[in-house]
Amino acid sequence: MMSGGVGKYTHIDNQKVSGSVPSVPDPGHVTVQFTDSNLQTFPPSGSQGKISGGTRPPLDADDTFSKPVSGSEESQRGGWFQTFTVAAYKPYFDVDTTDVLERIKYSLFPFRGTFTEKTVNNPDLYGPFWICTTLIFVAASIGTFVTYIAHKLQKKEWSYDINLVTWSAGVFYGYVLLVPLVLYVILKYFSAPSGLVQLFCLYGYSLFVFIPALCLSVIPLEIFRWVIAGVAGFMSATFVALNLRAHIMSAGERWFFIVAGIFLLQLALSVILKLYLFTVTV
């Protein structure tokens, strides 16, 4: 293997030597090529989060938050446990101002009846949540202001009613949560199931018309307040009924009674709001 003194080596025969590593031929000059990167574009165009764009919501930077590791405790639980995680509701809040304003516009034109068609693939909970929250504070502030002016005009003592906030929160949040849930069970019973989030979305946007109605209730004319409450209730009830009519018609002959019940229940809400929020007592 080695001969001729120090520094002189013979070649290694092409043979199998125990414990040796096979020789690798010299590849010569290797040219490394780099592909053009697109670092100038940030964020990447593939991670669009806008719901109306037709793309799925962006994943977390660490994808393990979106996809549990196989065999982990979270992935084994699954089912209803995922309903109580924040990640399960992220897609329903992935909307922008354009989406919300467009859906509000549809709620103000109730006779079109195309709201469910526009939102069937991407219903959101962002708009309904902020519409109900805005209604609570508008109802409390407008009601407080109107009663304050009425007391001052008659030179009577005025005190703030904190129950107006809690009552408004119970009415609006309770209505948007309970009524769609009950309707979901009824439609499922009559073999005409509808998406629960879709119903939450529909009922949430149907309440937007009461925001300008509450603002107009500042005018101190009782007949005018009744007209405002009636018009707002009729628009809201028509919006919900017409958007659900086409779907509920598949429930058979009883579809008319279901739609009529939906319409009358929405009108009843406007009457309750008139009696407790649009009425000023001194």
C-alpha positions as a Python dict, from the first residue, in 0.01 Angstrom:
ca = {
    (1, 'M'): (0, 0, 0),
    (2, 'M'): (279, 244, 87),
    (3, 'S'): (639, 233, -32),
    (4, 'G'): (943, 439, -130),
    (5, 'G'): (986, 639, 188),
    (6, 'V'): (806, 924, 352),
    (7, 'G'): (586, 1140, 133),
    (8, 'K'): (568, 886, -146),
    (9, 'Y'): (245, 697, -180),
    (10, 'T'): (132, 440, -421),
    (11, 'H'): (-221, 424, -545),
    (12, 'I'): (-486, 239, -354),
    (13, 'D'): (-604, -62, -541),
    (14, 'N'): (-967, -87, -624),
    (15, 'Q'): (-1038, -341, -360),
    (16, 'K'): (-1254, -377, -57),
    (17, 'V'): (-1068, -279, 254),
    (18, 'S'): (-1233, -336, 590),
    (19, 'G'): (-1320, -5, 752),
    (20, 'S'): (-1240, 211, 454),
    (21, 'V'): (-1463, 460, 274),
    (22, 'P'): (-1506, 424, -103),
    (23, 'S'): (-1339, 696, -296),
    (24, 'V'): (-1551, 962, -461),
    (25, 'P'): (-1448, 1093, -798),
    (26, 'D'): (-1364, 1460, -819),
    (27, 'P'): (-1663, 1635, -974),
    (28, 'G'): (-1444, 1918, -1088),
    (29, 'H'): (-1575, 2275, -1093),
    (30, 'V'): (-1933, 2291, -961),
    (31, 'T'): (-2148, 2585, -1061),
    (32, 'V'): (-2405, 2685, -801),
    (33, 'Q'): (-2710, 2860, -940),
    (34, 'F'): (-2959, 3055, -732),
    (35, 'T'): (-3312, 3115, -847),
    (36, 'D'): (-3446, 3468, -841),
    (37, 'S'): (-3618, 3538, -511),
    (38, 'N'): (-3921, 3756, -472),
    (39, 'L'): (-3837, 3922, -145),
    (40, 'Q'): (-3955, 4258, -274),
    (41, 'T'): (-4316, 4141, -261),
    (42, 'F'): (-4436, 4135, 99),
    (43, 'P'): (-4659, 3985, 205),
    (44, 'P'): (-4659, 3707, -56),
    (45, 'S'): (-4954, 3715, -288),
    (46, 'G'): (-5047, 3358, -199),
    (47, 'S'): (-5145, 3440, 158),
    (48, 'Q'): (-5436, 3671, 100),
    (49, 'G'): (-5678, 3687, 388),
    (50, 'K'): (-5969, 3873, 233),
    (51, 'I'): (-6269, 3648, 233),
    (52, 'S'): (-6427, 3779, -85),
    (53, 'G'): (-6105, 3714, -275),
    (54, 'G'): (-6179, 3345, -278),
    (55, 'T'): (-5860, 3245, -101),
    (56, 'R'): (-5838, 3072, 230),
    (57, 'P'): (-5735, 3266, 540),
    (58, 'P'): (-5358, 3288, 597),
    (59, 'L'): (-5207, 3021, 816),
    (60, 'D'): (-5003, 3102, 1122),
    (61, 'A'): (-4634, 3161, 1076),
    (62, 'D'): (-4577, 2841, 1271),
    (63, 'D'): (-4814, 2598, 1106),
    (64, 'T'): (-4827, 2382, 1416),
    (65, 'F'): (-5082, 2626, 1559),
    (66, 'S'): (-5315, 2556, 1266),
    (67, 'K'): (-5247, 2185, 1229),
    (68, 'P'): (-5195, 1985, 1548),
    (69, 'V'): (-4913, 1735, 1543),
    (70, 'S'): (-5032, 1388, 1451),
    (71, 'G'): (-5082, 1180, 1761),
    (72, 'S'): (-5091, 1481, 1993),
    (73, 'E'): (-5353, 1516, 2261),
    (74, 'E'): (-5528, 1801, 2076),
    (75, 'S'): (-5558, 1607, 1752),
    (76, 'Q'): (-5692, 1305, 1936),
    (77, 'R'): (-5963, 1505, 2106),
    (78, 'G'): (-6097, 1674, 1791),
    (79, 'G'): (-6470, 1696, 1744),
    (80, 'W'): (-6646, 1942, 1971),
    (81, 'F'): (-6323, 2036, 2148),
    (82, 'Q'): (-6212, 2233, 1843),
    (83, 'T'): (-6528, 2442, 1869),
    (84, 'F'): (-6391, 2602, 2186),
    (85, 'T'): (-6063, 2710, 2028),
    (86, 'V'): (-5990, 3054, 1884),
    (87, 'A'): (-5857, 2905, 1561),
    (88, 'A'): (-6199, 2756, 1483),
    (89, 'Y'): (-6352, 3105, 1456),
    (90, 'K'): (-6069, 3286, 1278),
    (91, 'P'): (-6215, 3236, 926),
    (92, 'Y'): (-6544, 3401, 1032),
    (93, 'F'): (-6362, 3722, 1130),
    (94, 'D'): (-6143, 3738, 819),
    (95, 'V'): (-6326, 4025, 649),
    (96, 'D'): (-6234, 4381, 567),
    (97, 'T'): (-6424, 4708, 555),
    (98, 'T'): (-6538, 4654, 197),
    (99, 'D'): (-6700, 4321, 282),
    (100, 'V'): (-6883, 4458, 585),
    (101, 'L'): (-7007, 4772, 409),
    (102, 'E'): (-7133, 4571, 114),
    (103, 'R'): (-7330, 4339, 341),
    (104, 'I'): (-7472, 4633, 534),
    (105, 'K'): (-7585, 4781, 202),
    (106, 'Y'): (-7770, 4458, 120),
    (107, 'S'): (-7945, 4473, 459),
    (108, 'L'): (-8077, 4822, 378),
    (109, 'F'): (-8235, 4694, 54),
    (110, 'P'): (-8440, 4404, 192),
    (111, 'F'): (-8647, 4330, -120),
    (112, 'R'): (-8350, 4196, -315),
    (113, 'G'): (-8334, 3875, -115),
    (114, 'T'): (-7981, 3795, -239),
    (115, 'F'): (-7790, 3828, 88),
    (116, 'T'): (-7770, 3454, 152),
    (117, 'E'): (-7650, 3392, -202),
    (118, 'K'): (-7369, 3643, -156),
    (119, 'T'): (-7257, 3505, 180),
    (120, 'V'): (-7334, 3134, 152),
    (121, 'N'): (-6968, 3042, 105),
    (122, 'N'): (-6816, 3299, 341),
    (123, 'P'): (-7048, 3406, 625),
    (124, 'D'): (-6886, 3621, 890),
    (125, 'L'): (-6940, 3694, 1258),
    (126, 'Y'): (-6737, 4015, 1263),
    (127, 'G'): (-7018, 4232, 1129),
    (128, 'P'): (-7294, 4089, 1351),
    (129, 'F'): (-7079, 4124, 1662),
    (130, 'W'): (-6998, 4491, 1605),
    (131, 'I'): (-7350, 4574, 1489),
    (132, 'C'): (-7494, 4437, 1815),
    (133, 'T'): (-7224, 4607, 2021),
    (134, 'T'): (-7287, 4939, 1844),
    (135, 'L'): (-7661, 4899, 1899),
    (136, 'I'): (-7608, 4855, 2273),
    (137, 'F'): (-7408, 5174, 2313),
    (138, 'V'): (-7626, 5373, 2073),
    (139, 'A'): (-7942, 5264, 2253),
    (140, 'A'): (-7794, 5349, 2593),
    (141, 'S'): (-7652, 5685, 2485),
    (142, 'I'): (-7955, 5798, 2283),
    (143, 'G'): (-8196, 5684, 2551),
    (144, 'T'): (-7997, 5865, 2819),
    (145, 'F'): (-7973, 6183, 2613),
    (146, 'V'): (-8344, 6192, 2528),
    (147, 'T'): (-8454, 6135, 2886),
    (148, 'Y'): (-8206, 6396, 3009),
    (149, 'I'): (-8343, 6660, 2769),
    (150, 'A'): (-8701, 6571, 2859),
    (151, 'H'): (-8632, 6608, 3232),
    (152, 'K'): (-8450, 6938, 3186),
    (153, 'L'): (-8730, 7085, 2974),
    (154, 'Q'): (-8978, 7008, 3248),
    (155, 'K'): (-8730, 7118, 3517),
    (156, 'K'): (-8730, 6782, 3692),
    (157, 'E'): (-8445, 6600, 3857),
    (158, 'W'): (-8269, 6346, 3635),
    (159, 'S'): (-8065, 6041, 3728),
    (160, 'Y'): (-7872, 5803, 3505),
    (161, 'D'): (-8021, 5456, 3457),
    (162, 'I'): (-7743, 5197, 3430),
    (163, 'N'): (-8000, 4925, 3365),
    (164, 'L'): (-8045, 5063, 3014),
    (165, 'V'): (-7704, 4925, 2913),
    (166, 'T'): (-7756, 4581, 3063),
    (167, 'W'): (-8108, 4558, 2924),
    (168, 'S'): (-7991, 4651, 2574),
    (169, 'A'): (-7705, 4400, 2589),
    (170, 'G'): (-7941, 4123, 2696),
    (171, 'V'): (-8191, 4201, 2420),
    (172, 'F'): (-7953, 4234, 2126),
    (173, 'Y'): (-7698, 3968, 2215),
    (174, 'G'): (-7969, 3731, 2332),
    (175, 'Y'): (-8180, 3779, 2022),
    (176, 'V'): (-7893, 3724, 1777),
    (177, 'L'): (-7776, 3413, 1962),
    (178, 'L'): (-8100, 3241, 2063),
    (179, 'V'): (-8331, 3305, 1767),
    (180, 'P'): (-8092, 3167, 1499),
    (181, 'L'): (-8016, 2870, 1723),
    (182, 'V'): (-8385, 2785, 1764),
    (183, 'L'): (-8447, 2837, 1393),
    (184, 'Y'): (-8154, 2608, 1314),
    (185, 'V'): (-8314, 2328, 1516),
    (186, 'I'): (-8655, 2386, 1354),
    (187, 'L'): (-8515, 2379, 1001),
    (188, 'K'): (-8321, 2065, 1080),
    (189, 'Y'): (-8640, 1903, 1209),
    (190, 'F'): (-8823, 1985, 884),
    (191, 'S'): (-8535, 1845, 675),
    (192, 'A'): (-8433, 2187, 547),
    (193, 'P'): (-8111, 2243, 743),
    (194, 'S'): (-7925, 2568, 714),
    (195, 'G'): (-7579, 2666, 832),
    (196, 'L'): (-7578, 2795, 1189),
    (197, 'V'): (-7311, 3057, 1118),
    (198, 'Q'): (-7509, 3165, 812),
    (199, 'L'): (-7812, 3228, 1034),
    (200, 'F'): (-7602, 3422, 1285),
    (201, 'C'): (-7469, 3633, 999),
    (202, 'L'): (-7815, 3698, 854),
    (203, 'Y'): (-7977, 3797, 1183),
    (204, 'G'): (-7680, 4010, 1286),
    (205, 'Y'): (-7690, 4223, 973),
    (206, 'S'): (-8069, 4246, 992),
    (207, 'L'): (-8035, 4458, 1307),
    (208, 'F'): (-7827, 4730, 1144),
    (209, 'V'): (-8136, 4925, 1035),
    (210, 'F'): (-8219, 4990, 1403),
    (211, 'I'): (-7904, 5200, 1447),
    (212, 'P'): (-8026, 5495, 1234),
    (213, 'A'): (-8376, 5437, 1369),
    (214, 'L'): (-8252, 5487, 1726),
    (215, 'C'): (-8070, 5803, 1621),
    (216, 'L'): (-8389, 5943, 1468),
    (217, 'S'): (-8579, 5873, 1788),
    (218, 'V'): (-8423, 6190, 1931),
    (219, 'I'): (-8702, 6386, 1761),
    (220, 'P'): (-8961, 6445, 2037),
    (221, 'L'): (-9270, 6336, 1844),
    (222, 'E'): (-9437, 6018, 1961),
    (223, 'I'): (-9613, 5947, 1631),
    (224, 'F'): (-9284, 5995, 1447),
    (225, 'R'): (-9111, 5746, 1677),
    (226, 'W'): (-9381, 5489, 1611),
    (227, 'V'): (-9337, 5537, 1236),
    (228, 'I'): (-8959, 5502, 1262),
    (229, 'A'): (-8984, 5187, 1473),
    (230, 'G'): (-9243, 5038, 1238),
    (231, 'V'): (-9044, 5109, 922),
    (232, 'A'): (-8724, 4972, 1076),
    (233, 'G'): (-8903, 4661, 1196),
    (234, 'F'): (-9069, 4603, 859),
    (235, 'M'): (-8736, 4639, 673),
    (236, 'S'): (-8558, 4406, 912),
    (237, 'A'): (-8836, 4144, 903),
    (238, 'T'): (-8858, 4156, 524),
    (239, 'F'): (-8482, 4120, 493),
    (240, 'V'): (-8476, 3803, 703),
    (241, 'A'): (-8794, 3647, 561),
    (242, 'L'): (-8711, 3697, 192),
    (243, 'N'): (-8357, 3566, 232),
    (244, 'L'): (-8480, 3251, 404),
    (245, 'R'): (-8792, 3194, 194),
    (246, 'A'): (-8624, 3018, -98),
    (247, 'H'): (-8442, 2784, 138),
    (248, 'I'): (-8737, 2711, 367),
    (249, 'M'): (-8967, 2631, 72),
    (250, 'S'): (-8794, 2292, 58),
    (251, 'A'): (-8946, 2211, 399),
    (252, 'G'): (-9278, 2122, 236),
    (253, 'E'): (-9623, 2272, 279),
    (254, 'R'): (-9542, 2426, 617),
    (255, 'W'): (-9281, 2661, 476),
    (256, 'F'): (-9527, 2952, 474),
    (257, 'F'): (-9593, 2926, 847),
    (258, 'I'): (-9222, 2917, 922),
    (259, 'V'): (-9154, 3226, 711),
    (260, 'A'): (-9455, 3405, 861),
    (261, 'G'): (-9331, 3322, 1211),
    (262, 'I'): (-8987, 3461, 1127),
    (263, 'F'): (-9144, 3781, 992),
    (264, 'L'): (-9373, 3832, 1292),
    (265, 'L'): (-9096, 3762, 1542),
    (266, 'Q'): (-8880, 4030, 1384),
    (267, 'L'): (-9171, 4273, 1399),
    (268, 'A'): (-9222, 4187, 1766),
    (269, 'L'): (-8861, 4287, 1829),
    (270, 'S'): (-8926, 4632, 1684),
    (271, 'V'): (-9234, 4673, 1905),
    (272, 'I'): (-9030, 4582, 2214),
    (273, 'L'): (-8762, 4829, 2115),
    (274, 'K'): (-9025, 5099, 2066),
    (275, 'L'): (-9178, 5042, 2409),
    (276, 'Y'): (-8853, 5030, 2601),
    (277, 'L'): (-8606, 5237, 2396),
    (278, 'F'): (-8808, 5471, 2174),
    (279, 'T'): (-9042, 5581, 2453),
    (280, 'V'): (-8945, 5862, 2690),
    (281, 'T'): (-9110, 5877, 3031),
    (282, 'V'): (-9061, 6167, 3267),
}
